[in-house]
Every structure is written in structure tokens, then in C-alpha cells.
Amino acid sequence: MIILPTAIVGPPEAPELAPSARATPVLWVLIGLLVWLAVAEAVAVAGAVHGWAWLPAVLVRAMTIANASALLYPGHDLFMLHQLWTSALIHDGMDPTRLGSAAFGLWQIVANSVTLLVAGRAVERRLGSLATAAALLVLAPLAALVHLRAPDSGAAIACASDLVAGVVGLAWGLFVSHRVRWAAYYWLVVVVGVWPFRLHLRWLAIGFLAQEVLRAFLAMPAADAWERAYGLGAAVVVGYGLGTAARLLQRGGGFTAAS
């Protein structure tokens, strides 16, 4: 059985949100960047560690350096300001030649992409592309700042999941009374069934946090997993605050969606 969120819908006392004709280019670009960079890093790891002969050494070196410089380094000697934004585009990484690493890496990429498709596109349809892009530019560094509280950890941190958690929080604050339509897909040999149900939007945030923290504790040392949990929680709180502010501005007539 696989349970997936499919769309944000109206609250019980109101009609469902009508499908919007407004395009969502910002979220599609973001998802494309996250997936492309994850694949590029996996290819670079395979080339650098396992010496895949068909990869030019100069390309492997360039991708490895670019990924390393994009990560967030809390230590003062390695931290650079741009990392607050670039680390939001980097996943934890995976070695495609190791089954466990590949499975945990794919888990993170798929969960992040599905969550962005549901929450992020609804946000962009409501706020417009320009406002959504601005929100992401503000959300990314705010979500990463919590990791700078421990400057002596020496660890390099990828914040892609923090950014996704922030987007879920943003959607929660913006659509505070709405529900998420879910579908449970199940099968036995060739018989496929779908069981649709709805839950409050907060459960999308809670579910994303729960599965990401579980993945972190299964894939990382305990100290790194706790650090991931702190970052995810902070990102949801920051995103919820931004979403609430946007909702109040819309209600007061001080904000109009820009495409």
C-alpha cells in the first residue's frame, strides 16, 4: 500500500478549490533543480569514488567542488553567506552503487518532490509566481539559520528538506482551514484499488516531518538526525509565519497575487 497526498481542497464548510488555470513555473523550476542536482551529485560520487570510466575527470571534479561549496558549513572557517541559499537546493546525497544509500536518497527526493507538487503549487496559484519566488528567497536562508547555532559541529548540511518543510508550513499558514485530499493505493497481484480520504492540512506538515525524521534516524548518526529534526521543525514554524502574514495581507486587501 502507498499513501500519497494529491491536492489541497476547500474546508468542509466551503466548496473545493476550483482548479486554477494559472501556471506554476517557479515550483516546476525548483523541483527540476532539486532533482537535477541530486542526480548530478550521484553521478559525481560514482565517478569520484568508484571511478566510472565513462565520466570525464574534469566533469567529476567540477560537480564535486560545486556540490561541496553549496552545502552549509556552520563552522566559521568554512561558512560563506551564499550557502544559506545554495544549501536549500542540495539533498543529503547518495551513492548509486550502494543499495542502502540509493534507497534513502530516492526516498528523500521522491518525498520532497511529491510534497512540493501538492503544497508548493497551491501556494503559487494563490500568491502568484513573483510573490512565491520572493517567499522562497526569504524562506531558504531563514530555514538554514537554525543550523548556525552550533558553529563547532564541523558537519556539512544539506537543507533541501528544510526548504520543503518551510513550503509546507507556508501552505499551512496560507490555507489554514483547508484539507488535503489523500489516496491510498493498494493492490494484490493485478487488482488495484484506490481509497480517497481527506485530512487537515496540518497533517501534511506532520506527515512530512515524521517521515523525514524517520529517514534521518535510519540513514544518519543520531547527532546528525537530531540536527535535521531541529532544522525541519524551525522551517515549518518560519513557513507558517510567512503563510499567516500573506493570508492576513490578502484578507486586508494589502496584497494581490502577481503572476
Phi and psi in degrees as a GROMACS rama.xvg file:
@    title "Ramachandran Plot"
@    xaxis  label "Phi"
@    yaxis  label "Psi"
@TYPE xy
-124.937  129.975  ILE-2
-111.506  124.261  ILE-3
-133.367  141.272  LEU-4
-76.399  146.917  PRO-5
-120.955  -34.1198  THR-6
-167.841  155.337  ALA-7
-89.4769  130.111  ILE-8
-124.164  173.445  VAL-9
-69.4142  161.78  GLY-10
-68.5846  165.635  PRO-11
-57.7988  -32.9027  PRO-12
-85.3308  1.00972  GLU-13
-132.78  158.899  ALA-14
-63.6587  159.956  PRO-15
-64.0724  153.737  GLU-16
-62.8531  127.854  LEU-17
-70.1537  139.435  ALA-18
-55.7841  131.358  PRO-19
-94.3716  141.58  SER-20
-83.5453  -8.22844  ALA-21
-68.5036  130.783  ARG-22
-71.8237  160.466  ALA-23
-126.423  65.0998  THR-24
-66.2456  -33.5602  PRO-25
-62.2446  -45.7127  VAL-26
-69.9618  -35.7674  LEU-27
-65.6411  -39.5162  TRP-28
-65.0788  -42.7213  VAL-29
-61.3206  -47.1983  LEU-30
-62.5164  -42.204  ILE-31
-60.4318  -42.3715  GLY-32
-64.7353  -44.5827  LEU-33
-60.4253  -45.0498  LEU-34
-69.961  -44.3423  VAL-35
-62.609  -44.3276  TRP-36
-66.702  -34.9854  LEU-37
-65.1156  -42.8954  ALA-38
-65.8879  -42.1907  VAL-39
-61.8759  -40.3187  ALA-40
-66.1344  -41.3249  GLU-41
-61.6829  -41.4152  ALA-42
-64.2648  -41.2089  VAL-43
-64.7112  -39.929  ALA-44
-62.435  -44.2234  VAL-45
-61.9343  -38.0097  ALA-46
-73.3021  -42.6338  GLY-47
-74.6876  -39.5024  ALA-48
-88.9615  -39.4192  VAL-49
-109.557  -2.38427  HIS-50
63.6109  44.5861  GLY-51
-57.9037  117.722  TRP-52
-66.1131  -26.3305  ALA-53
-80.0807  -2.70023  TRP-54
-96.9288  122.507  LEU-55
-59.9235  135.745  PRO-56
-60.7166  -36.5142  ALA-57
-66.1846  -34.5156  VAL-58
-70.3137  -43.2582  LEU-59
-60.2786  -43.9541  VAL-60
-63.0383  -43.3276  ARG-61
-64.5871  -44.8376  ALA-62
-65.9725  -37.9215  MET-63
-65.8362  -43.9707  THR-64
-66.2133  -42.402  ILE-65
-62.1666  -43.8318  ALA-66
-65.6996  -43.3091  ASN-67
-63.4231  -39.6011  ALA-68
-74.4989  -20.0004  SER-69
-81.7866  -23.2351  ALA-70
-65.9385  161.576  LEU-71
-94.3568  124.575  LEU-72
-113.051  106.976  TYR-73
-63.843  -25.3378  PRO-74
-65.2688  141.623  GLY-75
-62.4909  -31.192  HIS-76
-73.7083  -23.4458  ASP-77
-113.008  -13.4363  LEU-78
-70.344  135.81  PHE-79
-133.872  147.31  MET-80
-57.6673  -38.1666  LEU-81
-63.4893  -20.6484  HIS-82
-64.3557  -23.71  GLN-83
-62.6413  -27.0066  LEU-84
-100.057  -44.4428  TRP-85
-69.0363  -31.986  THR-86
-65.4164  -21.6622  SER-87
-70.7902  -10.4516  ALA-88
-102.174  1.94483  LEU-89
-112.23  128.687  ILE-90
-83.1765  179.494  HIS-91
-68.3517  -17.7515  ASP-92
92.4021  155.608  GLY-93
-152.945  150.891  MET-94
-99.8707  108.789  ASP-95
-65.8103  -12.1682  PRO-96
-90.1875  -4.71275  THR-97
-115.846  124.688  ARG-98
-59.798  -47.0575  LEU-99
-62.7287  -47.3424  GLY-100
-61.724  -43.1256  SER-101
-64.6278  -40.0839  ALA-102
-65.2794  -46.1273  ALA-103
-67.2321  -36.1214  PHE-104
-66.1269  -44.7601  GLY-105
-64.8554  -38.2599  LEU-106
-54.4831  -50.3567  TRP-107
-64.2941  -44.505  GLN-108
-63.5542  -45.8058  ILE-109
-65.6044  -45.8703  VAL-110
-61.732  -43.0922  ALA-111
-64.052  -43.6277  ASN-112
-66.0602  -45.0107  SER-113
-62.557  -42.8514  VAL-114
-64.9187  -41.4457  THR-115
-64.6383  -39.1709  LEU-116
-60.6239  -37.9024  LEU-117
-81.2016  -54.9814  VAL-118
-80.095  -46.0366  ALA-119
-66.3598  -41.1453  GLY-120
-68.3036  -35.1716  ARG-121
-64.1735  -39.5614  ALA-122
-63.8101  -45.3451  VAL-123
-66.9642  -35.3558  GLU-124
-66.8655  -31.8119  ARG-125
-81.2994  -45.4528  ARG-126
-90.9255  -24.8576  LEU-127
96.1389  162.172  GLY-128
-69.5151  -42.3125  SER-129
-64.6582  -45.7589  LEU-130
-66.1682  -36.6543  ALA-131
-65.9183  -42.9315  THR-132
-60.8885  -42.3352  ALA-133
-63.5977  -41.4816  ALA-134
-62.347  -40.4494  ALA-135
-65.7284  -39.5635  LEU-136
-65.3533  -29.9693  LEU-137
-82.2135  -39.1698  VAL-138
-68.638  -40.6069  LEU-139
-56.357  -54.5702  ALA-140
-68.9768  -33.8485  PRO-141
-65.0641  -37.6865  LEU-142
-68.6071  -29.439  ALA-143
-85.4011  -21.7988  ALA-144
-60.1618  -30.745  LEU-145
-60.392  -27.8858  VAL-146
-74.8739  -14.3342  HIS-147
-81.3929  -1.05074  LEU-148
-72.1663  -15.1284  ARG-149
-121.367  74.4857  ALA-150
-67.6246  -14.3604  PRO-151
-99.9069  9.51005  ASP-152
-69.306  -33.3386  SER-153
75.706  1.30969  GLY-154
-89.8457  147.68  ALA-155
-93.6092  131.915  ALA-156
-119.114  131.456  ILE-157
-98.3014  130.722  ALA-158
-113.229  19.8258  CYS-159
-59.67  -43.9637  ALA-160
-67.8917  -31.7655  SER-161
-62.3345  -43.0496  ASP-162
-62.7858  -43.8348  LEU-163
-62.9149  -41.5413  VAL-164
-60.4875  -38.5887  ALA-165
-64.9098  -38.3828  GLY-166
-66.0996  -38.8627  VAL-167
-63.7208  -42.3978  VAL-168
-63.2738  -38.1727  GLY-169
-61.0335  -44.9358  LEU-170
-63.8878  -40.0301  ALA-171
-61.4356  -45.3862  TRP-172
-68.0596  -33.3752  GLY-173
-77.2525  -40.5283  LEU-174
-112.149  60.5132  PHE-175
-64.1185  -26.6259  VAL-176
-104.205  4.87968  SER-177
-87.0467  170.133  HIS-178
-117.869  163.035  ARG-179
-113.123  129.892  VAL-180
-82.5398  125.075  ARG-181
-113.198  162.685  TRP-182
-141.844  129.446  ALA-183
-99.4938  115.166  ALA-184
-98.1784  126.005  TYR-185
-137.489  154.802  TYR-186
-154.476  158.461  TRP-187
-138.955  104.357  LEU-188
63.7792  -92.1656  VAL-189
-118.518  -4.38165  VAL-190
-84.6667  118.053  VAL-191
-112.732  134.623  VAL-192
-131.251  156.477  GLY-193
-131.279  128.201  VAL-194
-115.724  103.259  TRP-195
-82.2384  145.438  PRO-196
-156.091  169.309  PHE-197
-128.657  144.354  ARG-198
-136.908  155.03  LEU-199
-58.077  150.516  HIS-200
-58.9925  -27.6833  LEU-201
-59.2771  -28.173  ARG-202
-73.4341  -21.1399  TRP-203
-67.5951  -42.4591  LEU-204
-65.1659  -45.4594  ALA-205
-64.735  -42.7018  ILE-206
-64.2194  -41.2078  GLY-207
-63.8483  -45.3894  PHE-208
-59.8154  -44.8048  LEU-209
-62.5169  -47.3895  ALA-210
-70.1903  -32.5536  GLN-211
-72.5234  -39.1184  GLU-212
-66.2332  -40.4955  VAL-213
-59.793  -45.9747  LEU-214
-60.4571  -41.263  ARG-215
-63.4198  -43.9042  ALA-216
-70.3411  -26.1162  PHE-217
-79.9134  -29.3612  LEU-218
-104.313  -15.4448  ALA-219
-126.421  163.809  MET-220
-61.6702  155.18  PRO-221
-57.6022  -41.5903  ALA-222
-62.4066  -42.4742  ALA-223
-67.9339  -36.5358  ASP-224
-66.0397  -40.9255  ALA-225
-64.4561  -38.1314  TRP-226
-62.3705  -40.5766  GLU-227
-61.9667  -41.3263  ARG-228
-63.0214  -42.918  ALA-229
-60.1139  -45.6569  TYR-230
-63.4883  -41.5822  GLY-231
-64.0456  -45.2535  LEU-232
-61.6898  -43.9617  GLY-233
-63.8418  -38.6964  ALA-234
-64.5601  -40.8434  ALA-235
-62.8507  -42.8774  VAL-236
-62.6311  -46.0983  VAL-237
-62.7091  -45.7307  VAL-238
-62.1869  -41.1494  GLY-239
-61.8086  -39.4428  TYR-240
-63.3029  -43.6513  GLY-241
-64.2617  -42.3637  LEU-242
-64.1662  -40.3873  GLY-243
-63.9487  -42.8376  THR-244
-61.212  -42.7915  ALA-245
-64.4267  -39.5728  ALA-246
-64.5914  -42.9615  ARG-247
-67.1466  -36.48  LEU-248
-65.6679  -40.6756  LEU-249
-64.0759  -42.6215  GLN-250
-65.115  -35.4551  ARG-251
-84.5162  -0.791837  GLY-252
80.1423  9.46262  GLY-253
-91.9633  3.82414  GLY-254
-142.567  133.987  PHE-255
-126.384  141.485  THR-256
-64.385  137.7  ALA-257
-115.615  136.536  ALA-258
